Amino acid sequence: MPYVSRPRRRAPWSPAWASRNYSLLTAATVVTSLGSNGALIAAAFAVLEAGGDGGDVGLVAAARTLPLVLFLLIGGALADRLPRHQVMVAANTLNCLSQAAFAVLVLAGEPRLWQMMLLSGLGGTGQAFFAPAAEGMLMSSVKGEHAARAFAVFRMAMHGAGLGGAALGGAMVAAIGPGWVLAADAAAFACAAALRGLLDVKHIPPRTPGDGLLADLREGWREFSGRPWLWGIVVQFSIANAVVGAAEAVYGPLVARDHLGGAGPWGLALACFGAGTVGGALLMTRWKPRRLLLAGTLCVFPLSLPAAALAVPVPAGALCAVMFVTGLSIEVFGVSWMTALHQEVPEEKLSRISAYDWFGSVALVPAATALAGPSEAAFGRTESLWGCAALVVVVTSAVLFVPEVRDLRRRTEPVTLGTPAAGADADAGSADAERPVGGLG
């Protein structure tokens, strides 16, 4: 019997263009963003309060990111073979349990470095399987003509929650300690798993059996490597994400402790970044740049500013202003990137391509965060931060030499059903090209 697409239900509180799945995905993401942004601050200060130094903070951060590198490609292939919502729920459950155990260790006192690294690694494993499935599920929940607006609203909600989570998390760490913030993050993952368990996947065509996991990975690689704009930007962000991750995960808390007054001001600075991303997403609900990737890439240059501001270091108020501008500009890239991916990638390959995107974007982060402490010892914190800022500028300049990055345009012609891009962005069009970079947001 041929597959017949069924109309997707809509939640009663959501806009006319938002499907029920889109609303559930957005709500779950808001919940986890509230918890996770505070938990990132809590984890760093848990290490410092246990007697660790900058190198130890970097090791715990690297322990979370390393499983992303190891398991992302497998997670992407599985998400294109199994029901994506089941993969997402299982991953959220693992994140819930690992954060709950981390919270218990911190609240009990005297957590050991290896224990914190192990639990952070379990959290990263959950993220490795969650991220490709979640991105594929989000893409399939949006109709073509509303894709750009839907992605902007989704990201605005996500970053708005991150704004509140970072500010609240920093304040909670200062007031009651990092353990309770980690416990709140565990509860957030439990709530999100329940919401994602309600997703309706009847509208998604059944997956046809493939030739195996390795064959799926090879097919995903052919799709990925055949698009210079795609792999060029992923390479760009593999370096930019690594140095920005080191600056924010390791040097940021240290500068905050030594010059800004501790966790509170640093949490506020991260919240200002979140506020900027909300502003950028709001801008992108109205602005539709014709050259998607050119406009987005030009807005990546300000990503070098936070590391430069920490290198000076500037006062807390100036750092907050820098973070706001950076968040606003990088969100222009984020929405443009998602729209380009939705325009160019067939639905049945979204998770695999997303996995290659995520893999490239995080591949160097474990090494960068682990080397942040030794780099500080060898060159100095200020010099290391200036190096981070310079690398962002260099790699962003380099990717502008890729013709497709400069020339890829938002498509306005209608998509012909039955083509590989059917169901993609009506602002976009067919889909011979491809997808991704997650990175910052």
Secondary structure, DSSP 8 states (H G I E B T S, - for coil): -----------TTS-TT--HHHHHHHHHHHHHHHHHHHHHHHHHHHHHHTT--HHHHHHHHHHHHHHHHHHHHHHHHHHTTS-HHHHHHHHHHHHHHHHHHHHHHHHHS---HHHHHHHHHHHHHHHHHHHHHHHHHHHHTS-GGGHHHHHHHHHHHHHHHHHHHHHHHHHHHHHH-HHHHHHHHHHHHHHHHHHHTT---TTS------S-HHHHHHHHHHHHHT-HHHHHHHHHHHHHHHHHHHIIIIIHHHHIIIII-SHHHHHHHHHHHHHHHHHHHHHHTT---SSHHHHHHHTTGGGGHHHHHHHTT--HHHHHHHHHHHHHHHHHHHHHHHHHHHHHS-GGGHHHHHHHHHHHHHTTHHHHHHHHHHHHHHH-HHHHHHHHHHHHHHHHHHHTTSHHHHH-----S---TTSTTTTS-TTT---SS-----TT-
